[in-house]
Amino acid sequence: MTEDETRAVLRRIERVSVGAYFCFAAIIIFTAGWRAVVGLTCSAAVTMISFLWMEEVIGSLFQPTSHLRAKLLTLRTVARFGVLGVALWVTIVVARFHSVSVLLGFSIVVVGIIGEALYSTVKSF
């Protein structure tokens, strides 16, 4: 698989994941209300940030670099953990009674990967 194909796969996973979020949000808003949508949004944000972060980290690990900037890497890592911590805190505090919305939010990347698997299967025929 070439680098362009890999990027295309990751873009499709991201698009399907965002589409899944909007579908889940449309269903949740009518069935469980705004608090559940906030829980869905926060857990989806945590999942997408983690997915994008892992994509970047794995991509940088497998590419040779001449010099890593330790201070910049440390600052970015601490900032990301701060954002993830705030999103998780809001998820726990606001959506503690809406576990379904939180679980749906955590599953959006899985839905994106399943969508990519279906796309690849249909494309192979």
CNS distance restraints for C-alpha pairs under 8 A (distance, minus, plus):
assign (resid   1 and name CA) (resid   5 and name CA) 6.13 0.50 0.50
assign (resid   1 and name CA) (resid   6 and name CA) 6.63 0.50 0.50
assign (resid   2 and name CA) (resid   6 and name CA) 6.27 0.50 0.50
assign (resid   3 and name CA) (resid   7 and name CA) 6.22 0.50 0.50
assign (resid   4 and name CA) (resid   8 and name CA) 6.18 0.50 0.50
assign (resid   5 and name CA) (resid   9 and name CA) 6.22 0.50 0.50
assign (resid   6 and name CA) (resid  10 and name CA) 6.29 0.50 0.50
assign (resid   7 and name CA) (resid  11 and name CA) 6.12 0.50 0.50
assign (resid   8 and name CA) (resid  12 and name CA) 6.20 0.50 0.50
assign (resid   9 and name CA) (resid  13 and name CA) 6.23 0.50 0.50
assign (resid   9 and name CA) (resid 116 and name CA) 7.13 0.50 0.50
assign (resid  10 and name CA) (resid  14 and name CA) 6.17 0.50 0.50
assign (resid  11 and name CA) (resid  15 and name CA) 6.11 0.50 0.50
assign (resid  12 and name CA) (resid  16 and name CA) 6.05 0.50 0.50
assign (resid  12 and name CA) (resid 112 and name CA) 7.55 0.50 0.50
assign (resid  12 and name CA) (resid 116 and name CA) 6.61 0.50 0.50
assign (resid  13 and name CA) (resid  17 and name CA) 6.02 0.50 0.50
assign (resid  13 and name CA) (resid 109 and name CA) 7.21 0.50 0.50
assign (resid  13 and name CA) (resid 112 and name CA) 4.50 0.50 0.50
assign (resid  13 and name CA) (resid 113 and name CA) 5.69 0.50 0.50
assign (resid  13 and name CA) (resid 115 and name CA) 7.11 0.50 0.50
assign (resid  13 and name CA) (resid 116 and name CA) 6.00 0.50 0.50
assign (resid  14 and name CA) (resid  18 and name CA) 6.19 0.50 0.50
assign (resid  14 and name CA) (resid 109 and name CA) 7.52 0.50 0.50
assign (resid  14 and name CA) (resid 112 and name CA) 6.51 0.50 0.50
assign (resid  15 and name CA) (resid  19 and name CA) 6.11 0.50 0.50
assign (resid  15 and name CA) (resid 112 and name CA) 7.42 0.50 0.50
assign (resid  16 and name CA) (resid  20 and name CA) 6.02 0.50 0.50
assign (resid  16 and name CA) (resid 111 and name CA) 7.18 0.50 0.50
assign (resid  16 and name CA) (resid 112 and name CA) 4.71 0.50 0.50
assign (resid  16 and name CA) (resid 115 and name CA) 6.43 0.50 0.50
assign (resid  16 and name CA) (resid 116 and name CA) 7.88 0.50 0.50
assign (resid  17 and name CA) (resid  21 and name CA) 6.24 0.50 0.50
assign (resid  17 and name CA) (resid 108 and name CA) 5.05 0.50 0.50
assign (resid  17 and name CA) (resid 109 and name CA) 5.38 0.50 0.50
assign (resid  17 and name CA) (resid 110 and name CA) 7.84 0.50 0.50
assign (resid  17 and name CA) (resid 111 and name CA) 6.20 0.50 0.50
assign (resid  17 and name CA) (resid 112 and name CA) 4.46 0.50 0.50
assign (resid  18 and name CA) (resid  22 and name CA) 6.45 0.50 0.50
assign (resid  18 and name CA) (resid 108 and name CA) 7.52 0.50 0.50
assign (resid  19 and name CA) (resid  23 and name CA) 6.24 0.50 0.50
assign (resid  20 and name CA) (resid  24 and name CA) 5.99 0.50 0.50
assign (resid  20 and name CA) (resid 108 and name CA) 6.07 0.50 0.50
assign (resid  20 and name CA) (resid 111 and name CA) 6.88 0.50 0.50
assign (resid  20 and name CA) (resid 112 and name CA) 7.51 0.50 0.50
assign (resid  21 and name CA) (resid  25 and name CA) 5.96 0.50 0.50
assign (resid  21 and name CA) (resid  40 and name CA) 7.98 0.50 0.50
assign (resid  21 and name CA) (resid  41 and name CA) 7.84 0.50 0.50
assign (resid  21 and name CA) (resid  44 and name CA) 7.17 0.50 0.50
assign (resid  21 and name CA) (resid 105 and name CA) 7.04 0.50 0.50
assign (resid  21 and name CA) (resid 108 and name CA) 6.36 0.50 0.50
assign (resid  22 and name CA) (resid  26 and name CA) 6.09 0.50 0.50
assign (resid  23 and name CA) (resid  27 and name CA) 6.41 0.50 0.50
assign (resid  24 and name CA) (resid  28 and name CA) 5.98 0.50 0.50
assign (resid  24 and name CA) (resid 104 and name CA) 7.21 0.50 0.50
assign (resid  25 and name CA) (resid  29 and name CA) 5.88 0.50 0.50
assign (resid  25 and name CA) (resid  37 and name CA) 5.92 0.50 0.50
assign (resid  25 and name CA) (resid  40 and name CA) 7.15 0.50 0.50
assign (resid  26 and name CA) (resid  30 and name CA) 6.88 0.50 0.50
assign (resid  27 and name CA) (resid  31 and name CA) 6.35 0.50 0.50
assign (resid  28 and name CA) (resid  32 and name CA) 5.39 0.50 0.50
assign (resid  28 and name CA) (resid  33 and name CA) 6.58 0.50 0.50
assign (resid  28 and name CA) (resid  36 and name CA) 6.62 0.50 0.50
assign (resid  28 and name CA) (resid  37 and name CA) 6.26 0.50 0.50
assign (resid  28 and name CA) (resid 101 and name CA) 7.02 0.50 0.50
assign (resid  29 and name CA) (resid  33 and name CA) 4.62 0.50 0.50
assign (resid  29 and name CA) (resid  34 and name CA) 5.89 0.50 0.50
assign (resid  29 and name CA) (resid  36 and name CA) 7.16 0.50 0.50
assign (resid  29 and name CA) (resid  37 and name CA) 6.03 0.50 0.50
assign (resid  32 and name CA) (resid  36 and name CA) 5.86 0.50 0.50
assign (resid  32 and name CA) (resid  37 and name CA) 7.94 0.50 0.50
assign (resid  32 and name CA) (resid  98 and name CA) 7.79 0.50 0.50
assign (resid  33 and name CA) (resid  37 and name CA) 6.68 0.50 0.50
assign (resid  34 and name CA) (resid  38 and name CA) 6.25 0.50 0.50
assign (resid  35 and name CA) (resid  39 and name CA) 6.33 0.50 0.50
assign (resid  35 and name CA) (resid  94 and name CA) 6.44 0.50 0.50
assign (resid  35 and name CA) (resid  95 and name CA) 6.07 0.50 0.50
assign (resid  35 and name CA) (resid  98 and name CA) 7.80 0.50 0.50
assign (resid  36 and name CA) (resid  40 and name CA) 6.10 0.50 0.50
assign (resid  36 and name CA) (resid  95 and name CA) 5.87 0.50 0.50
assign (resid  36 and name CA) (resid  98 and name CA) 5.57 0.50 0.50
assign (resid  36 and name CA) (resid 101 and name CA) 5.62 0.50 0.50
assign (resid  36 and name CA) (resid 102 and name CA) 7.70 0.50 0.50
assign (resid  37 and name CA) (resid  41 and name CA) 5.95 0.50 0.50
assign (resid  37 and name CA) (resid 101 and name CA) 6.90 0.50 0.50
assign (resid  38 and name CA) (resid  42 and name CA) 6.12 0.50 0.50
assign (resid  38 and name CA) (resid  91 and name CA) 7.43 0.50 0.50
assign (resid  38 and name CA) (resid  94 and name CA) 7.24 0.50 0.50
assign (resid  38 and name CA) (resid  95 and name CA) 7.01 0.50 0.50
assign (resid  39 and name CA) (resid  43 and name CA) 6.12 0.50 0.50
assign (resid  39 and name CA) (resid  90 and name CA) 7.43 0.50 0.50
assign (resid  39 and name CA) (resid  91 and name CA) 4.93 0.50 0.50
assign (resid  39 and name CA) (resid  92 and name CA) 7.84 0.50 0.50
assign (resid  39 and name CA) (resid  94 and name CA) 6.47 0.50 0.50
assign (resid  39 and name CA) (resid  95 and name CA) 4.68 0.50 0.50
assign (resid  39 and name CA) (resid  98 and name CA) 7.27 0.50 0.50
assign (resid  39 and name CA) (resid 101 and name CA) 6.09 0.50 0.50
assign (resid  39 and name CA) (resid 102 and name CA) 5.41 0.50 0.50
assign (resid  39 and name CA) (resid 105 and name CA) 7.64 0.50 0.50
assign (resid  40 and name CA) (resid  44 and name CA) 5.89 0.50 0.50
assign (resid  40 and name CA) (resid  91 and name CA) 7.87 0.50 0.50
assign (resid  40 and name CA) (resid 101 and name CA) 4.82 0.50 0.50
assign (resid  40 and name CA) (resid 102 and name CA) 5.01 0.50 0.50
assign (resid  40 and name CA) (resid 103 and name CA) 7.72 0.50 0.50
assign (resid  40 and name CA) (resid 104 and name CA) 6.60 0.50 0.50
assign (resid  40 and name CA) (resid 105 and name CA) 4.64 0.50 0.50
assign (resid  40 and name CA) (resid 106 and name CA) 7.98 0.50 0.50
assign (resid  41 and name CA) (resid  45 and name CA) 5.98 0.50 0.50
assign (resid  41 and name CA) (resid 105 and name CA) 6.57 0.50 0.50
assign (resid  42 and name CA) (resid  46 and name CA) 6.22 0.50 0.50
assign (resid  42 and name CA) (resid  87 and name CA) 5.30 0.50 0.50
assign (resid  42 and name CA) (resid  88 and name CA) 6.84 0.50 0.50
assign (resid  42 and name CA) (resid  90 and name CA) 6.86 0.50 0.50
assign (resid  42 and name CA) (resid  91 and name CA) 5.56 0.50 0.50
assign (resid  42 and name CA) (resid 102 and name CA) 7.92 0.50 0.50
assign (resid  42 and name CA) (resid 105 and name CA) 7.44 0.50 0.50
assign (resid  43 and name CA) (resid  47 and name CA) 6.17 0.50 0.50
assign (resid  43 and name CA) (resid  87 and name CA) 7.11 0.50 0.50
assign (resid  43 and name CA) (resid  88 and name CA) 6.91 0.50 0.50
assign (resid  43 and name CA) (resid  91 and name CA) 6.28 0.50 0.50
assign (resid  43 and name CA) (resid 102 and name CA) 5.65 0.50 0.50
assign (resid  43 and name CA) (resid 103 and name CA) 7.67 0.50 0.50
assign (resid  43 and name CA) (resid 105 and name CA) 4.77 0.50 0.50
assign (resid  43 and name CA) (resid 106 and name CA) 5.45 0.50 0.50
assign (resid  44 and name CA) (resid  48 and name CA) 6.06 0.50 0.50
assign (resid  44 and name CA) (resid 102 and name CA) 7.93 0.50 0.50
assign (resid  44 and name CA) (resid 104 and name CA) 7.85 0.50 0.50
assign (resid  44 and name CA) (resid 105 and name CA) 4.12 0.50 0.50
assign (resid  44 and name CA) (resid 106 and name CA) 5.56 0.50 0.50
assign (resid  44 and name CA) (resid 107 and name CA) 7.74 0.50 0.50
assign (resid  44 and name CA) (resid 108 and name CA) 6.56 0.50 0.50
assign (resid  45 and name CA) (resid  49 and name CA) 5.91 0.50 0.50
assign (resid  45 and name CA) (resid  87 and name CA) 7.23 0.50 0.50
assign (resid  45 and name CA) (resid 105 and name CA) 7.84 0.50 0.50
assign (resid  46 and name CA) (resid  50 and name CA) 6.06 0.50 0.50
assign (resid  46 and name CA) (resid  84 and name CA) 5.78 0.50 0.50
assign (resid  46 and name CA) (resid  87 and name CA) 6.34 0.50 0.50
assign (resid  46 and name CA) (resid  88 and name CA) 7.04 0.50 0.50
assign (resid  46 and name CA) (resid 106 and name CA) 7.67 0.50 0.50
assign (resid  47 and name CA) (resid  51 and name CA) 6.07 0.50 0.50
assign (resid  47 and name CA) (resid 105 and name CA) 7.37 0.50 0.50
assign (resid  47 and name CA) (resid 106 and name CA) 5.66 0.50 0.50
assign (resid  47 and name CA) (resid 107 and name CA) 7.86 0.50 0.50
assign (resid  47 and name CA) (resid 108 and name CA) 7.48 0.50 0.50
assign (resid  47 and name CA) (resid 109 and name CA) 6.96 0.50 0.50
assign (resid  48 and name CA) (resid  52 and name CA) 6.03 0.50 0.50
assign (resid  48 and name CA) (resid 109 and name CA) 6.98 0.50 0.50
assign (resid  49 and name CA) (resid  53 and name CA) 5.87 0.50 0.50
assign (resid  49 and name CA) (resid  84 and name CA) 7.70 0.50 0.50
assign (resid  50 and name CA) (resid  54 and name CA) 6.01 0.50 0.50
assign (resid  51 and name CA) (resid  55 and name CA) 6.12 0.50 0.50
assign (resid  51 and name CA) (resid 109 and name CA) 7.50 0.50 0.50
assign (resid  52 and name CA) (resid  56 and name CA) 6.20 0.50 0.50
assign (resid  53 and name CA) (resid  57 and name CA) 6.11 0.50 0.50
assign (resid  54 and name CA) (resid  58 and name CA) 5.90 0.50 0.50
assign (resid  55 and name CA) (resid  59 and name CA) 5.97 0.50 0.50
assign (resid  56 and name CA) (resid  60 and name CA) 6.10 0.50 0.50
assign (resid  57 and name CA) (resid  61 and name CA) 6.11 0.50 0.50
assign (resid  58 and name CA) (resid  62 and name CA) 6.42 0.50 0.50
assign (resid  59 and name CA) (resid  63 and name CA) 6.58 0.50 0.50
assign (resid  60 and name CA) (resid  64 and name CA) 7.73 0.50 0.50
assign (resid  68 and name CA) (resid  73 and name CA) 7.88 0.50 0.50
assign (resid  69 and name CA) (resid  73 and name CA) 6.17 0.50 0.50
assign (resid  70 and name CA) (resid  74 and name CA) 6.02 0.50 0.50
assign (resid  71 and name CA) (resid  75 and name CA) 6.13 0.50 0.50
assign (resid  72 and name CA) (resid  76 and name CA) 6.12 0.50 0.50
assign (resid  73 and name CA) (resid  77 and name CA) 6.09 0.50 0.50
assign (resid  74 and name CA) (resid  78 and name CA) 6.15 0.50 0.50
assign (resid  75 and name CA) (resid  79 and name CA) 6.11 0.50 0.50
assign (resid  76 and name CA) (resid  80 and name CA) 6.11 0.50 0.50
assign (resid  77 and name CA) (resid  81 and name CA) 6.24 0.50 0.50
assign (resid  78 and name CA) (resid  82 and name CA) 6.17 0.50 0.50
assign (resid  79 and name CA) (resid  83 and name CA) 6.29 0.50 0.50
assign (resid  80 and name CA) (resid  84 and name CA) 6.13 0.50 0.50
assign (resid  81 and name CA) (resid  85 and name CA) 5.90 0.50 0.50
assign (resid  82 and name CA) (resid  86 and name CA) 6.22 0.50 0.50
assign (resid  83 and name CA) (resid  87 and name CA) 6.19 0.50 0.50
assign (resid  84 and name CA) (resid  88 and name CA) 6.04 0.50 0.50
assign (resid  85 and name CA) (resid  89 and name CA) 6.02 0.50 0.50
assign (resid  86 and name CA) (resid  90 and name CA) 6.20 0.50 0.50
assign (resid  87 and name CA) (resid  91 and name CA) 6.12 0.50 0.50
assign (resid  88 and name CA) (resid  92 and name CA) 6.13 0.50 0.50
assign (resid  89 and name CA) (resid  93 and name CA) 6.02 0.50 0.50
assign (resid  90 and name CA) (resid  94 and name CA) 5.54 0.50 0.50
assign (resid  90 and name CA) (resid  95 and name CA) 7.52 0.50 0.50
assign (resid  91 and name CA) (resid  95 and name CA) 5.32 0.50 0.50
assign (resid  91 and name CA) (resid  96 and name CA) 7.12 0.50 0.50
assign (resid  91 and name CA) (resid 102 and name CA) 7.24 0.50 0.50
assign (resid  92 and name CA) (resid  96 and name CA) 5.25 0.50 0.50
assign (resid  95 and name CA) (resid  99 and name CA) 6.99 0.50 0.50
assign (resid  95 and name CA) (resid 101 and name CA) 7.85 0.50 0.50
assign (resid  95 and name CA) (resid 102 and name CA) 7.11 0.50 0.50
assign (resid  98 and name CA) (resid 102 and name CA) 6.65 0.50 0.50
assign (resid  99 and name CA) (resid 103 and name CA) 6.10 0.50 0.50
assign (resid 100 and name CA) (resid 104 and name CA) 6.06 0.50 0.50
assign (resid 101 and name CA) (resid 105 and name CA) 6.14 0.50 0.50
assign (resid 102 and name CA) (resid 106 and name CA) 6.32 0.50 0.50
assign (resid 103 and name CA) (resid 107 and name CA) 6.25 0.50 0.50
assign (resid 104 and name CA) (resid 108 and name CA) 6.58 0.50 0.50
assign (resid 107 and name CA) (resid 111 and name CA) 6.31 0.50 0.50
assign (resid 108 and name CA) (resid 112 and name CA) 6.22 0.50 0.50
assign (resid 109 and name CA) (resid 113 and name CA) 6.19 0.50 0.50
assign (resid 110 and name CA) (resid 114 and name CA) 6.16 0.50 0.50
assign (resid 111 and name CA) (resid 115 and name CA) 6.06 0.50 0.50
assign (resid 112 and name CA) (resid 116 and name CA) 6.25 0.50 0.50
assign (resid 113 and name CA) (resid 117 and name CA) 6.18 0.50 0.50
assign (resid 114 and name CA) (resid 118 and name CA) 6.22 0.50 0.50
assign (resid 115 and name CA) (resid 119 and name CA) 6.14 0.50 0.50
assign (resid 116 and name CA) (resid 120 and name CA) 6.09 0.50 0.50
assign (resid 117 and name CA) (resid 121 and name CA) 6.09 0.50 0.50
assign (resid 118 and name CA) (resid 122 and name CA) 6.12 0.50 0.50
assign (resid 119 and name CA) (resid 123 and name CA) 5.99 0.50 0.50
assign (resid 120 and name CA) (resid 124 and name CA) 6.08 0.50 0.50
assign (resid 121 and name CA) (resid 125 and name CA) 6.92 0.50 0.50
